[in-house]
Every structure is written in structure tokens, then in C-alpha cells.
Amino acid sequence: MLKEKKERLESKGWKIGSAEDFLGLTPEESAYIDLKISLSANLRKLRADQNVTQVELAKILHSSQSRVAKIEKGDPTVSIDLIIKSLLALGASRKQVARAISS
């Protein structure tokens, strides 16, 4: 955010901070969320790179297209286990999964 805009908002009583500050997240909770988002984004990219539709991935996972959409969006109801299972189902190697985790 631009310094001038921040100062203008603060002068009007607004508090500026991060999502972690607003939600009161611990560093561990914040890291967990970042991890889920990274894995989900990598799944979406891998699926698109392979020209696999959400419907096709859902069939591979014995799930539904709407569940695949939730996986790719990092929905809170989706476990990291399911995201990793989905990556592996698309043929991702352990090394690729490790890169997704570390990115």
C-alpha cells in the first residue's frame, strides 16, 4: 500500500495490518494456510498443464467436480492430505510435491 494512502486511512481512524493480525493467527496457522494455498495452486497448474478438466480429475479421485474446485481454491474443508493425493493422482513426483511445499 502506498505510504500516502496508508497515512490518509490511519488519519481517518482505520487500522492497517495483515490478515494474520486481523484474524489473530499464530505463525504456525499462517504457515499452514500458506502451505495449503501453495499446494492448491500447484495442483491447479499441473491439471491445466496436462489439459485435464476438473470433471476428469474428479473421476480419477472418485469425487465430484465441485470437490475438485474446492481443492483448487484451498477451501478450509479440504485437507492437505487430499491435495497431495490429488497431485499424486495426476502423476506428480515426490520431488514435485516437495517443491510445491517449499515454494
GUSE-19127 format. One line per 5 residues: number of its first residue (from 1); their letters; for each residue x, y, z of N, C-alpha, C, O. Coordinates in Angstrom, 2 decimals. Example, Ala and Ser with C-alpha at 12.3 -4.5 7.8 and 13.67 -1.06 7.14 Angstrom:
2
1 = as = 13.19,-5.69,7.80,12.30,-4.50,7.80,13.20,-3.30,7.80,14.24,-3.32,8.46  12.85,-2.25,7.08,13.67,-1.06,7.14,12.90,0.03,7.87,13.41,1.14,8.04
//
This chain:
103
1 = mlkek = 0.85,-1.17,0.00,0.00,0.00,0.00,0.90,1.24,0.00,1.94,1.28,0.66  0.48,2.23,-0.74,1.24,3.47,-0.81,1.24,4.16,0.55,0.25,4.13,1.27  2.37,4.77,0.87,2.54,5.43,2.17,1.48,6.51,2.38,0.93,6.64,3.47  1.20,7.29,1.32,0.23,8.38,1.44,-1.18,7.83,1.75,-1.90,8.37,2.58  -1.53,6.76,1.04,-2.85,6.17,1.26,-2.96,5.60,2.66,-3.99,5.76,3.32
6 = kerle = -1.91,4.94,3.13,-1.90,4.39,4.48,-2.08,5.50,5.52,-2.87,5.36,6.45  -1.34,6.58,5.35,-1.43,7.70,6.29,-2.82,8.32,6.27,-3.36,8.68,7.32  -3.41,8.45,5.08,-4.74,9.03,4.95,-5.77,8.15,5.66,-6.63,8.66,6.38  -5.69,6.85,5.47,-6.63,5.93,6.13,-6.46,5.94,7.64,-7.44,5.96,8.38  -5.20,5.92,8.09,-4.94,5.92,9.53,-5.42,7.22,10.17,-5.89,7.21,11.30
11 = skgwk = -5.31,8.33,9.45,-5.76,9.61,10.00,-7.28,9.64,10.16,-7.81,10.42,10.96  -7.97,8.79,9.40,-9.43,8.72,9.49,-9.89,7.61,10.45,-11.08,7.31,10.53  -8.93,7.01,11.17,-9.28,6.03,12.19,-9.17,4.57,11.77,-9.44,3.68,12.57  -8.78,4.33,10.54,-8.62,2.95,10.07,-7.34,2.36,10.64,-6.34,3.06,10.81  -7.38,1.07,10.94,-6.18,0.36,11.39,-5.68,-0.46,10.22,-6.45,-1.16,9.56
16 = igsae = -4.39,-0.38,9.97,-3.78,-1.09,8.86,-2.98,-2.26,9.42,-2.19,-2.10,10.35  -3.21,-3.44,8.85,-2.47,-4.63,9.29,-2.67,-5.75,8.30,-3.27,-5.59,7.25  -2.14,-6.89,8.67,-2.22,-8.06,7.80,-3.43,-8.92,8.17,-4.08,-8.69,9.19  -3.71,-9.88,7.34,-4.79,-10.83,7.63,-4.47,-11.59,8.91,-5.37,-11.91,9.69  -3.19,-11.89,9.12,-2.78,-12.59,10.34,-3.10,-11.76,11.58,-3.57,-12.29,12.59
21 = dflgl = -2.86,-10.47,11.49,-3.17,-9.57,12.61,-4.68,-9.53,12.85,-5.14,-9.66,13.98  -5.44,-9.36,11.77,-6.89,-9.24,11.87,-7.52,-10.50,12.44,-8.41,-10.43,13.29  -7.05,-11.66,11.98,-7.63,-12.93,12.43,-6.97,-13.47,13.69,-7.45,-14.44,14.27  -5.89,-12.86,14.10,-5.20,-13.32,15.30,-4.54,-14.67,15.11,-4.54,-15.51,16.01  -3.97,-14.88,13.93,-3.35,-16.16,13.62,-1.96,-16.26,14.23,-1.22,-15.27,14.31
26 = tpees = -1.61,-17.46,14.66,-0.25,-17.71,15.11,0.62,-17.89,13.88,0.11,-18.10,12.78  1.93,-17.80,14.04,2.82,-18.03,12.89,2.61,-19.43,12.29,2.72,-19.61,11.08  2.31,-20.41,13.13,2.08,-21.78,12.65,0.81,-21.85,11.80,0.79,-22.51,10.76  -0.25,-21.19,12.25,-1.51,-21.17,11.49,-1.33,-20.47,10.15,-1.85,-20.91,9.13  -0.59,-19.39,10.17,-0.33,-18.65,8.94,0.50,-19.50,7.97,0.22,-19.51,6.77
31 = ayidl = 1.50,-20.21,8.48,2.32,-21.08,7.64,1.49,-22.21,7.05,1.69,-22.58,5.90  0.57,-22.77,7.83,-0.30,-23.84,7.37,-1.18,-23.36,6.21,-1.34,-24.06,5.21  -1.74,-22.18,6.35,-2.58,-21.62,5.30,-1.76,-21.37,4.03,-2.21,-21.67,2.93  -0.57,-20.82,4.20,0.31,-20.58,3.04,0.64,-21.89,2.34,0.70,-21.95,1.11  0.86,-22.95,3.12,1.18,-24.26,2.57,0.01,-24.80,1.74,0.20,-25.30,0.63
36 = kisls = -1.20,-24.70,2.29,-2.38,-25.17,1.56,-2.57,-24.39,0.26,-2.88,-24.98,-0.78  -2.37,-23.09,0.31,-2.54,-22.26,-0.88,-1.51,-22.63,-1.94,-1.83,-22.71,-3.12  -0.27,-22.86,-1.52,0.78,-23.24,-2.46,0.49,-24.59,-3.11,0.63,-24.73,-4.32  0.09,-25.57,-2.31,-0.23,-26.89,-2.85,-1.42,-26.82,-3.81,-1.41,-27.45,-4.87  -2.44,-26.07,-3.43,-3.63,-25.94,-4.26,-3.30,-25.28,-5.60,-3.79,-25.72,-6.64
41 = anlrk = -2.49,-24.25,-5.56,-2.11,-23.55,-6.79,-1.30,-24.48,-7.69,-1.48,-24.47,-8.91  -0.43,-25.27,-7.10,0.35,-26.22,-7.89,-0.53,-27.29,-8.51,-0.29,-27.71,-9.64  -1.54,-27.74,-7.79,-2.48,-28.72,-8.33,-3.22,-28.14,-9.54,-3.33,-28.78,-10.58  -3.72,-26.93,-9.37,-4.45,-26.28,-10.46,-3.57,-26.13,-11.70,-4.02,-26.38,-12.82  -2.30,-25.73,-11.49,-1.37,-25.56,-12.62,-1.06,-26.90,-13.27,-1.07,-27.00,-14.50
46 = lradq = -0.80,-27.93,-12.49,-0.48,-29.24,-13.04,-1.66,-29.79,-13.84,-1.47,-30.34,-14.92  -2.86,-29.64,-13.32,-4.05,-30.11,-14.01,-4.21,-29.38,-15.34,-4.49,-30.00,-16.37  -4.04,-28.07,-15.32,-4.18,-27.28,-16.54,-3.07,-27.62,-17.55,-3.33,-27.73,-18.75  -1.85,-27.79,-17.06,-0.73,-28.13,-17.94,-0.95,-29.46,-18.64,-0.49,-29.67,-19.77  -1.65,-30.37,-17.98,-1.93,-31.69,-18.56,-3.24,-31.71,-19.35,-3.65,-32.76,-19.85
51 = nvtqv = -3.89,-30.57,-19.46,-5.18,-30.47,-20.16,-6.21,-31.44,-19.59,-6.97,-32.07,-20.33  -6.22,-31.55,-18.27,-7.20,-32.38,-17.58,-8.26,-31.46,-17.00,-7.93,-30.46,-16.35  -9.52,-31.77,-17.23,-10.60,-30.94,-16.69,-10.83,-31.31,-15.23,-10.37,-32.34,-14.74  -11.56,-30.44,-14.55,-11.93,-30.75,-13.16,-12.79,-32.01,-13.10,-12.68,-32.80,-12.17  -13.64,-32.20,-14.09,-14.51,-33.39,-14.14,-13.65,-34.64,-14.29,-13.89,-35.64,-13.61
56 = elaki = -12.65,-34.59,-15.17,-11.77,-35.74,-15.37,-10.97,-36.06,-14.11,-10.82,-37.22,-13.74  -10.47,-35.02,-13.44,-9.74,-35.24,-12.19,-10.67,-35.81,-11.13,-10.27,-36.68,-10.35  -11.89,-35.34,-11.10,-12.86,-35.86,-10.14,-13.09,-37.35,-10.35,-13.19,-38.10,-9.38  -13.16,-37.78,-11.59,-13.33,-39.21,-11.88,-12.13,-40.01,-11.39,-12.30,-41.09,-10.82  -10.94,-39.49,-11.59,-9.72,-40.16,-11.12,-9.74,-40.31,-9.60,-9.33,-41.33,-9.06
61 = lhssq = -10.24,-39.26,-8.92,-10.26,-39.23,-7.45,-11.51,-39.90,-6.87,-11.63,-40.02,-5.65  -12.43,-40.33,-7.73,-13.73,-40.86,-7.28,-14.44,-39.82,-6.42,-14.91,-40.11,-5.32  -14.49,-38.62,-6.95,-15.08,-37.49,-6.24,-15.97,-36.72,-7.22,-16.39,-37.25,-8.25  -16.24,-35.47,-6.89,-17.08,-34.63,-7.74,-16.30,-33.42,-8.25,-15.27,-33.04,-7.68  -16.81,-32.82,-9.33,-16.17,-31.63,-9.88,-16.17,-30.51,-8.86,-15.19,-29.77,-8.77
66 = srvak = -17.24,-30.37,-8.10,-17.30,-29.28,-7.12,-16.25,-29.48,-6.02,-15.72,-28.50,-5.48  -15.97,-30.73,-5.69,-14.93,-31.00,-4.68,-13.57,-30.63,-5.23,-12.74,-30.07,-4.52  -13.32,-30.95,-6.50,-12.05,-30.58,-7.13,-11.90,-29.06,-7.13,-10.82,-28.54,-6.87  -12.98,-28.35,-7.42,-12.93,-26.88,-7.40,-12.56,-26.39,-6.00,-11.78,-25.45,-5.86  -13.13,-27.02,-4.98,-12.79,-26.63,-3.60,-11.33,-26.94,-3.29,-10.66,-26.16,-2.61
71 = iekgd = -10.84,-28.08,-3.78,-9.44,-28.44,-3.56,-8.54,-27.36,-4.17,-7.60,-26.90,-3.53  -8.85,-26.96,-5.39,-8.02,-25.98,-6.08,-8.10,-24.59,-5.47,-7.18,-23.78,-5.65  -9.16,-24.29,-4.77,-9.30,-22.98,-4.13,-8.77,-22.98,-2.70,-8.77,-21.93,-2.04  -8.33,-24.14,-2.21,-7.81,-24.21,-0.84,-8.90,-24.05,0.20,-8.66,-23.50,1.27  -10.09,-24.53,-0.12,-11.23,-24.44,0.80,-10.86,-25.02,2.17,-10.16,-26.03,2.24
76 = ptvsi = -11.31,-24.40,3.24,-10.98,-24.87,4.59,-11.45,-26.30,4.89,-10.91,-26.94,5.79  -12.43,-26.79,4.14,-12.92,-28.15,4.39,-12.04,-29.21,3.72,-12.26,-30.40,3.93  -11.07,-28.78,2.95,-10.18,-29.70,2.23,-8.89,-29.89,3.03,-8.26,-28.92,3.46  -8.51,-31.14,3.23,-7.28,-31.44,3.97,-6.07,-31.37,3.04,-6.18,-31.52,1.83  -4.92,-31.16,3.65,-3.67,-31.19,2.89,-3.47,-32.59,2.31,-2.93,-32.74,1.22
81 = dliik = -3.90,-33.61,3.05,-3.79,-34.99,2.55,-4.49,-35.13,1.20,-3.94,-35.73,0.28  -5.68,-34.58,1.08,-6.44,-34.69,-0.17,-5.76,-33.94,-1.30,-5.77,-34.39,-2.44  -5.17,-32.81,-1.00,-4.47,-32.04,-2.03,-3.26,-32.84,-2.53,-3.03,-32.93,-3.73  -2.51,-33.41,-1.61,-1.34,-34.21,-2.00,-1.78,-35.46,-2.76,-1.15,-35.82,-3.76  -2.84,-36.12,-2.31,-3.37,-37.29,-3.02,-3.73,-36.90,-4.45,-3.47,-37.66,-5.39
86 = sllal = -4.32,-35.73,-4.64,-4.72,-35.26,-5.96,-3.49,-34.99,-6.84,-3.49,-35.33,-8.02  -2.46,-34.39,-6.26,-1.23,-34.15,-7.01,-0.62,-35.47,-7.47,-0.21,-35.61,-8.62  -0.57,-36.45,-6.57,-0.01,-37.75,-6.92,-0.85,-38.46,-7.97,-0.32,-39.15,-8.83  -2.17,-38.29,-7.89,-3.07,-38.91,-8.86,-2.84,-38.35,-10.26,-3.08,-39.04,-11.26  -2.36,-37.12,-10.34,-2.04,-36.51,-11.64,-0.63,-36.86,-12.10,-0.18,-36.41,-13.15
91 = gasrk = 0.06,-37.66,-11.30,1.40,-38.10,-11.70,2.54,-37.26,-11.17,3.67,-37.41,-11.61  2.27,-36.39,-10.23,3.34,-35.58,-9.65,4.29,-36.50,-8.88,3.86,-37.43,-8.19  5.57,-36.23,-8.99,6.57,-37.00,-8.25,6.69,-36.44,-6.83,6.19,-35.35,-6.53  7.34,-37.19,-5.97,7.58,-36.70,-4.61,8.39,-35.41,-4.64,8.17,-34.51,-3.84  9.31,-35.34,-5.59,10.15,-34.15,-5.72,9.29,-32.94,-6.10,9.50,-31.85,-5.58
96 = qvara = 8.33,-33.14,-7.01,7.44,-32.04,-7.40,6.58,-31.61,-6.22,6.36,-30.41,-6.03  6.09,-32.56,-5.43,5.29,-32.22,-4.25,6.15,-31.45,-3.26,5.69,-30.48,-2.66  7.39,-31.90,-3.09,8.30,-31.19,-2.17,8.56,-29.77,-2.64,8.63,-28.85,-1.83  8.72,-29.58,-3.96,8.91,-28.23,-4.50,7.68,-27.36,-4.25,7.79,-26.17,-3.95  6.49,-27.98,-4.40,5.24,-27.23,-4.15,5.16,-26.80,-2.69,4.70,-25.70,-2.39
101 = iss = 5.61,-27.67,-1.80,5.59,-27.34,-0.38,6.58,-26.22,-0.06,6.29,-25.34,0.74  7.73,-26.26,-0.69,8.76,-25.28,-0.37,8.61,-23.95,-1.10,9.31,-22.99,-0.79  7.69,-23.90,-2.08,7.54,-22.64,-2.83,6.68,-21.64,-2.09,6.46,-20.54,-2.58
//
